Amino acid sequence: MHVLRMSEAMQKNQMLPRVVPFAIYILFLVLGDIFAPLFSHLGVSSKSLYVFRIVVVITALIYFLRSYIELTKMPPLQDFLYAAVAGLVVFIVWIFPFPDWLLLGGNAVGINPILGLSNIEAMLWVSTRIMGAALVVPVMEELFWRSYIMRRYDSQNFLSINPETISTFAYIGSACLFALEHKLWLAGLFAGLVYGQLYKTYKNLWVPIFAHAVTNGVLGVWVMLTGNWQYW
């Protein structure tokens, strides 16, 4: 019994670093939507909430940094090139004009987040938004979805699972859950399958992280250039 409790404690210690940053991000997102009128009344803008959310997530990632053993080994340079191509493919699928019935919550109308801002304020906000999406979100989400959820399907002791041995059930199941996190669920499903396959194939979490970063980074630049704010 004592050994079992020690094992459960060790699993929890490995689970929390991968779950907590993601949970913080989602919690801020949900609270921001629910209490939007209240925050607006208090003079707290959605932009300020986003910046605060990213700062808190970064703080959590730094706090748990020593637990991310899957990030201690970098893959070969050529693997990053394959990841970049995969990330671009996901971006192309992401901006494909899906019909409204394929969107969770229906068609969203984008609001220009830099409307009314000075040039300096707009530049600071856009830089923060793109850096958060391209540098912070991919690390946080891949640690949760690929490193933890994808392997947790196969075993409570998820760190013992080699990425290349992940079952088809875990691969598809985690991608489906990943899809439900996004309004563009079909594109999210495709992204989850691509990022998951990268993890299985190259056996290194940095590969799907980089692909995810390319997708989000290019998407952010595209949104700025085209004004398709609904993607933000």
Summary of the structure (lengths in Angstrom):
residues: 232
radius of gyration: 18.5
end to end distance: 49.3
largest distance: 62.9
contacts: 690
relative contact order: 0.15
helix: 77%
strand: 0%
